[in-house]
Amino acid sequence: MLTEGIDVKKTEKELIIKWQLAKFNIALEDIIEVTGDVRR
């Protein structure tokens, strides 16, 4: 479950995360591991 107001888009080369006034561009080649945060 993502926090409301966070926009995440994946392109061929990067992951783009926009939240409030911040914008993060992360190259997919830099992502080593992805884990899920399960909250109940």
PDB file of N, CA, C, O and CB in Angstrom:
ATOM      1  N   MET A   1       0.842  -1.181   0.000  1.00  0.00           N
ATOM      2  CA  MET A   1       0.000   0.000   0.000  1.00  0.00           C
ATOM      3  C   MET A   1       0.885   1.241   0.000  1.00  0.00           C
ATOM      4  O   MET A   1       1.711   1.419   0.895  1.00  0.00           O
ATOM      5  CB  MET A   1      -0.957   0.000   1.219  1.00  0.00           C
ATOM      6  N   LEU A   2       0.716   2.082  -0.984  1.00  0.00           N
ATOM      7  CA  LEU A   2       1.501   3.304  -1.064  1.00  0.00           C
ATOM      8  C   LEU A   2       0.784   4.440  -0.361  1.00  0.00           C
ATOM      9  O   LEU A   2      -0.444   4.461  -0.275  1.00  0.00           O
ATOM     10  CB  LEU A   2       1.781   3.672  -2.519  1.00  0.00           C
ATOM     11  N   THR A   3       1.557   5.370   0.133  1.00  0.00           N
ATOM     12  CA  THR A   3       0.995   6.547   0.776  1.00  0.00           C
ATOM     13  C   THR A   3       0.341   7.425  -0.279  1.00  0.00           C
ATOM     14  O   THR A   3       0.900   7.633  -1.356  1.00  0.00           O
ATOM     15  CB  THR A   3       2.081   7.331   1.551  1.00  0.00           C
ATOM     16  N   GLU A   4      -0.824   7.933   0.026  1.00  0.00           N
ATOM     17  CA  GLU A   4      -1.543   8.785  -0.906  1.00  0.00           C
ATOM     18  C   GLU A   4      -0.722  10.027  -1.218  1.00  0.00           C
ATOM     19  O   GLU A   4      -0.131  10.630  -0.322  1.00  0.00           O
ATOM     20  CB  GLU A   4      -2.913   9.174  -0.338  1.00  0.00           C
ATOM     21  N   GLY A   5      -0.687  10.406  -2.483  1.00  0.00           N
ATOM     22  CA  GLY A   5       0.044  11.591  -2.890  1.00  0.00           C
ATOM     23  C   GLY A   5       1.420  11.299  -3.456  1.00  0.00           C
ATOM     24  O   GLY A   5       2.102  12.213  -3.919  1.00  0.00           O
ATOM     25  N   ILE A   6       1.840  10.052  -3.427  1.00  0.00           N
ATOM     26  CA  ILE A   6       3.125   9.675  -4.013  1.00  0.00           C
ATOM     27  C   ILE A   6       2.867   9.143  -5.418  1.00  0.00           C
ATOM     28  O   ILE A   6       2.055   8.237  -5.607  1.00  0.00           O
ATOM     29  CB  ILE A   6       3.867   8.608  -3.132  1.00  0.00           C
ATOM     30  N   ASP A   7       3.563   9.713  -6.403  1.00  0.00           N
ATOM     31  CA  ASP A   7       3.420   9.285  -7.795  1.00  0.00           C
ATOM     32  C   ASP A   7       4.685   8.540  -8.194  1.00  0.00           C
ATOM     33  O   ASP A   7       5.782   9.094  -8.126  1.00  0.00           O
ATOM     34  CB  ASP A   7       3.159  10.505  -8.749  1.00  0.00           C
ATOM     35  N   VAL A   8       4.538   7.286  -8.609  1.00  0.00           N
ATOM     36  CA  VAL A   8       5.684   6.460  -8.994  1.00  0.00           C
ATOM     37  C   VAL A   8       5.499   6.016 -10.439  1.00  0.00           C
ATOM     38  O   VAL A   8       4.469   5.443 -10.791  1.00  0.00           O
ATOM     39  CB  VAL A   8       5.838   5.225  -8.047  1.00  0.00           C
ATOM     40  N   LYS A   9       6.493   6.280 -11.267  1.00  0.00           N
ATOM     41  CA  LYS A   9       6.453   5.861 -12.667  1.00  0.00           C
ATOM     42  C   LYS A   9       7.758   5.151 -13.007  1.00  0.00           C
ATOM     43  O   LYS A   9       8.825   5.526 -12.522  1.00  0.00           O
ATOM     44  CB  LYS A   9       6.220   7.080 -13.614  1.00  0.00           C
ATOM     45  N   LYS A  10       7.661   4.128 -13.841  1.00  0.00           N
ATOM     46  CA  LYS A  10       8.843   3.392 -14.285  1.00  0.00           C
ATOM     47  C   LYS A  10       9.002   3.594 -15.784  1.00  0.00           C
ATOM     48  O   LYS A  10       8.069   3.360 -16.551  1.00  0.00           O
ATOM     49  CB  LYS A  10       8.733   1.874 -13.935  1.00  0.00           C
ATOM     50  N   THR A  11      10.180   4.025 -16.195  1.00  0.00           N
ATOM     51  CA  THR A  11      10.510   4.133 -17.611  1.00  0.00           C
ATOM     52  C   THR A  11      11.469   2.992 -17.941  1.00  0.00           C
ATOM     53  O   THR A  11      11.750   2.147 -17.091  1.00  0.00           O
ATOM     54  CB  THR A  11      11.142   5.539 -17.958  1.00  0.00           C
ATOM     55  N   GLU A  12      11.962   2.970 -19.159  1.00  0.00           N
ATOM     56  CA  GLU A  12      12.896   1.905 -19.550  1.00  0.00           C
ATOM     57  C   GLU A  12      14.195   1.954 -18.754  1.00  0.00           C
ATOM     58  O   GLU A  12      14.828   0.922 -18.534  1.00  0.00           O
ATOM     59  CB  GLU A  12      13.207   2.003 -21.035  1.00  0.00           C
ATOM     60  N   LYS A  13      14.594   3.151 -18.320  1.00  0.00           N
ATOM     61  CA  LYS A  13      15.906   3.296 -17.683  1.00  0.00           C
ATOM     62  C   LYS A  13      15.867   3.720 -16.221  1.00  0.00           C
ATOM     63  O   LYS A  13      16.862   3.568 -15.512  1.00  0.00           O
ATOM     64  CB  LYS A  13      16.706   4.281 -18.438  1.00  0.00           C
ATOM     65  N   GLU A  14      14.719   4.258 -15.749  1.00  0.00           N
ATOM     66  CA  GLU A  14      14.714   4.758 -14.379  1.00  0.00           C
ATOM     67  C   GLU A  14      13.348   4.681 -13.715  1.00  0.00           C
ATOM     68  O   GLU A  14      12.319   4.512 -14.369  1.00  0.00           O
ATOM     69  CB  GLU A  14      15.193   6.172 -14.358  1.00  0.00           C
ATOM     70  N   LEU A  15      13.376   4.809 -12.405  1.00  0.00           N
ATOM     71  CA  LEU A  15      12.177   4.882 -11.586  1.00  0.00           C
ATOM     72  C   LEU A  15      12.044   6.333 -11.149  1.00  0.00           C
ATOM     73  O   LEU A  15      12.988   6.902 -10.600  1.00  0.00           O
ATOM     74  CB  LEU A  15      12.241   3.895 -10.348  1.00  0.00           C
ATOM     75  N   ILE A  16      10.891   6.936 -11.385  1.00  0.00           N
ATOM     76  CA  ILE A  16      10.669   8.337 -11.053  1.00  0.00           C
ATOM     77  C   ILE A  16       9.635   8.402  -9.935  1.00  0.00           C
ATOM     78  O   ILE A  16       8.518   7.905 -10.081  1.00  0.00           O
ATOM     79  CB  ILE A  16      10.202   9.154 -12.305  1.00  0.00           C
ATOM     80  N   ILE A  17      10.014   9.014  -8.824  1.00  0.00           N
ATOM     81  CA  ILE A  17       9.135   9.136  -7.663  1.00  0.00           C
ATOM     82  C   ILE A  17       8.916  10.619  -7.393  1.00  0.00           C
ATOM     83  O   ILE A  17       9.874  11.369  -7.208  1.00  0.00           O
ATOM     84  CB  ILE A  17       9.738   8.414  -6.404  1.00  0.00           C
ATOM     85  N   LYS A  18       7.644  11.044  -7.372  1.00  0.00           N
ATOM     86  CA  LYS A  18       7.301  12.434  -7.065  1.00  0.00           C
ATOM     87  C   LYS A  18       6.451  12.447  -5.802  1.00  0.00           C
ATOM     88  O   LYS A  18       5.479  11.702  -5.680  1.00  0.00           O
ATOM     89  CB  LYS A  18       6.544  13.116  -8.258  1.00  0.00           C
ATOM     90  N   TRP A  19       6.838  13.310  -4.863  1.00  0.00           N
ATOM     91  CA  TRP A  19       6.102  13.444  -3.609  1.00  0.00           C
ATOM     92  C   TRP A  19       6.239  14.877  -3.130  1.00  0.00           C
ATOM     93  O   TRP A  19       7.348  15.378  -2.950  1.00  0.00           O
ATOM     94  CB  TRP A  19       6.620  12.439  -2.530  1.00  0.00           C
ATOM     95  N   GLN A  20       5.111  15.529  -2.926  1.00  0.00           N
ATOM     96  CA  GLN A  20       5.057  16.940  -2.554  1.00  0.00           C
ATOM     97  C   GLN A  20       5.912  17.739  -3.533  1.00  0.00           C
ATOM     98  O   GLN A  20       5.614  17.738  -4.727  1.00  0.00           O
ATOM     99  CB  GLN A  20       5.541  17.154  -1.086  1.00  0.00           C
ATOM    100  N   LEU A  21       6.954  18.417  -3.080  1.00  0.00           N
ATOM    101  CA  LEU A  21       7.790  19.210  -3.987  1.00  0.00           C
ATOM    102  C   LEU A  21       9.058  18.479  -4.413  1.00  0.00           C
ATOM    103  O   LEU A  21       9.889  19.041  -5.126  1.00  0.00           O
ATOM    104  CB  LEU A  21       8.162  20.518  -3.330  1.00  0.00           C
ATOM    105  N   ALA A  22       9.211  17.231  -3.981  1.00  0.00           N
ATOM    106  CA  ALA A  22      10.426  16.464  -4.281  1.00  0.00           C
ATOM    107  C   ALA A  22      10.220  15.569  -5.497  1.00  0.00           C
ATOM    108  O   ALA A  22       9.117  15.092  -5.760  1.00  0.00           O
ATOM    109  CB  ALA A  22      10.840  15.616  -3.069  1.00  0.00           C
ATOM    110  N   LYS A  23      11.311  15.354  -6.232  1.00  0.00           N
ATOM    111  CA  LYS A  23      11.304  14.434  -7.368  1.00  0.00           C
ATOM    112  C   LYS A  23      12.602  13.634  -7.323  1.00  0.00           C
ATOM    113  O   LYS A  23      13.694  14.201  -7.292  1.00  0.00           O
ATOM    114  CB  LYS A  23      11.152  15.202  -8.737  1.00  0.00           C
ATOM    115  N   PHE A  24      12.467  12.311  -7.319  1.00  0.00           N
ATOM    116  CA  PHE A  24      13.619  11.421  -7.259  1.00  0.00           C
ATOM    117  C   PHE A  24      13.678  10.598  -8.535  1.00  0.00           C
ATOM    118  O   PHE A  24      12.688   9.979  -8.923  1.00  0.00           O
ATOM    119  CB  PHE A  24      13.550  10.503  -6.014  1.00  0.00           C
ATOM    120  N   ASN A  25      14.825  10.587  -9.184  1.00  0.00           N
ATOM    121  CA  ASN A  25      15.057   9.747 -10.354  1.00  0.00           C
ATOM    122  C   ASN A  25      16.116   8.726  -9.968  1.00  0.00           C
ATOM    123  O   ASN A  25      17.241   9.094  -9.629  1.00  0.00           O
ATOM    124  CB  ASN A  25      15.501  10.596 -11.609  1.00  0.00           C
ATOM    125  N   ILE A  26      15.762   7.444 -10.017  1.00  0.00           N
ATOM    126  CA  ILE A  26      16.681   6.376  -9.637  1.00  0.00           C
ATOM    127  C   ILE A  26      16.887   5.478 -10.849  1.00  0.00           C
ATOM    128  O   ILE A  26      15.933   4.912 -11.381  1.00  0.00           O
ATOM    129  CB  ILE A  26      16.139   5.559  -8.415  1.00  0.00           C
ATOM    130  N   ALA A  27      18.132   5.352 -11.280  1.00  0.00           N
ATOM    131  CA  ALA A  27      18.447   4.475 -12.413  1.00  0.00           C
ATOM    132  C   ALA A  27      18.139   3.034 -12.025  1.00  0.00           C
ATOM    133  O   ALA A  27      18.521   2.590 -10.943  1.00  0.00           O
ATOM    134  CB  ALA A  27      19.944   4.624 -12.844  1.00  0.00           C
ATOM    135  N   LEU A  28      17.448   2.296 -12.902  1.00  0.00           N
ATOM    136  CA  LEU A  28      17.086   0.909 -12.599  1.00  0.00           C
ATOM    137  C   LEU A  28      18.319   0.048 -12.356  1.00  0.00           C
ATOM    138  O   LEU A  28      18.257  -0.913 -11.590  1.00  0.00           O
ATOM    139  CB  LEU A  28      16.257   0.319 -13.737  1.00  0.00           C
ATOM    140  N   GLU A  29      19.429   0.375 -12.991  1.00  0.00           N
ATOM    141  CA  GLU A  29      20.652  -0.409 -12.792  1.00  0.00           C
ATOM    142  C   GLU A  29      21.226  -0.223 -11.384  1.00  0.00           C
ATOM    143  O   GLU A  29      22.035  -1.033 -10.932  1.00  0.00           O
ATOM    144  CB  GLU A  29      21.701  -0.018 -13.835  1.00  0.00           C
ATOM    145  N   ASP A  30      20.806   0.848 -10.689  1.00  0.00           N
ATOM    146  CA  ASP A  30      21.274   1.093  -9.320  1.00  0.00           C
ATOM    147  C   ASP A  30      20.431   0.372  -8.269  1.00  0.00           C
ATOM    148  O   ASP A  30      20.829   0.288  -7.108  1.00  0.00           O
ATOM    149  CB  ASP A  30      21.271   2.581  -9.034  1.00  0.00           C
ATOM    150  N   ILE A  31      19.271  -0.146  -8.668  1.00  0.00           N
ATOM    151  CA  ILE A  31      18.395  -0.847  -7.721  1.00  0.00           C
ATOM    152  C   ILE A  31      18.874  -2.287  -7.606  1.00  0.00           C
ATOM    153  O   ILE A  31      18.879  -3.035  -8.584  1.00  0.00           O
ATOM    154  CB  ILE A  31      16.891  -0.790  -8.175  1.00  0.00           C
ATOM    155  N   ILE A  32      19.275  -2.661  -6.400  1.00  0.00           N
ATOM    156  CA  ILE A  32      19.837  -3.994  -6.159  1.00  0.00           C
ATOM    157  C   ILE A  32      18.768  -4.962  -5.668  1.00  0.00           C
ATOM    158  O   ILE A  32      18.726  -6.116  -6.094  1.00  0.00           O
ATOM    159  CB  ILE A  32      20.979  -3.917  -5.141  1.00  0.00           C
ATOM    160  N   GLU A  33      17.900  -4.489  -4.767  1.00  0.00           N
ATOM    161  CA  GLU A  33      16.914  -5.379  -4.160  1.00  0.00           C
ATOM    162  C   GLU A  33      15.644  -4.594  -3.850  1.00  0.00           C
ATOM    163  O   GLU A  33      15.698  -3.418  -3.490  1.00  0.00           O
ATOM    164  CB  GLU A  33      17.479  -6.039  -2.873  1.00  0.00           C
ATOM    165  N   VAL A  34      14.508  -5.258  -3.993  1.00  0.00           N
ATOM    166  CA  VAL A  34      13.220  -4.652  -3.668  1.00  0.00           C
ATOM    167  C   VAL A  34      12.506  -5.577  -2.701  1.00  0.00           C
ATOM    168  O   VAL A  34      12.363  -6.771  -2.963  1.00  0.00           O
ATOM    169  CB  VAL A  34      12.358  -4.397  -4.952  1.00  0.00           C
ATOM    170  N   THR A  35      12.058  -5.021  -1.580  1.00  0.00           N
ATOM    171  CA  THR A  35      11.300  -5.811  -0.610  1.00  0.00           C
ATOM    172  C   THR A  35       9.967  -5.131  -0.366  1.00  0.00           C
ATOM    173  O   THR A  35       9.835  -3.919  -0.540  1.00  0.00           O
ATOM    174  CB  THR A  35      12.087  -5.983   0.722  1.00  0.00           C
ATOM    175  N   GLY A  36       8.987  -5.912   0.037  1.00  0.00           N
ATOM    176  CA  GLY A  36       7.671  -5.370   0.321  1.00  0.00           C
ATOM    177  C   GLY A  36       7.503  -5.103   1.800  1.00  0.00           C
ATOM    178  O   GLY A  36       7.988  -5.864   2.637  1.00  0.00           O
ATOM    179  N   ASP A  37       6.816  -4.022   2.118  1.00  0.00           N
ATOM    180  CA  ASP A  37       6.510  -3.679   3.500  1.00  0.00           C
ATOM    181  C   ASP A  37       5.034  -3.990   3.714  1.00  0.00           C
ATOM    182  O   ASP A  37       4.168  -3.254   3.242  1.00  0.00           O
ATOM    183  CB  ASP A  37       6.840  -2.165   3.819  1.00  0.00           C
ATOM    184  N   VAL A  38       4.749  -5.065   4.414  1.00  0.00           N
ATOM    185  CA  VAL A  38       3.367  -5.488   4.628  1.00  0.00           C
ATOM    186  C   VAL A  38       2.904  -4.960   5.979  1.00  0.00           C
ATOM    187  O   VAL A  38       3.458  -5.310   7.021  1.00  0.00           O
ATOM    188  CB  VAL A  38       3.229  -7.043   4.558  1.00  0.00           C
ATOM    189  N   ARG A  39       1.888  -4.119   5.943  1.00  0.00           N
ATOM    190  CA  ARG A  39       1.335  -3.559   7.187  1.00  0.00           C
ATOM    191  C   ARG A  39      -0.090  -4.048   7.332  1.00  0.00           C
ATOM    192  O   ARG A  39      -0.884  -3.961   6.395  1.00  0.00           O
ATOM    193  CB  ARG A  39       1.389  -1.990   7.193  1.00  0.00           C
ATOM    194  N   ARG A  40      -0.408  -4.557   8.493  1.00  0.00           N
ATOM    195  CA  ARG A  40      -1.769  -5.058   8.734  1.00  0.00           C
ATOM    196  C   ARG A  40      -2.379  -4.399   9.923  1.00  0.00           C
ATOM    197  O   ARG A  40      -3.520  -4.696  10.275  1.00  0.00           O
ATOM    198  CB  ARG A  40      -1.775  -6.555   8.928  1.00  0.00           C
TER     199      ARG A  40
END
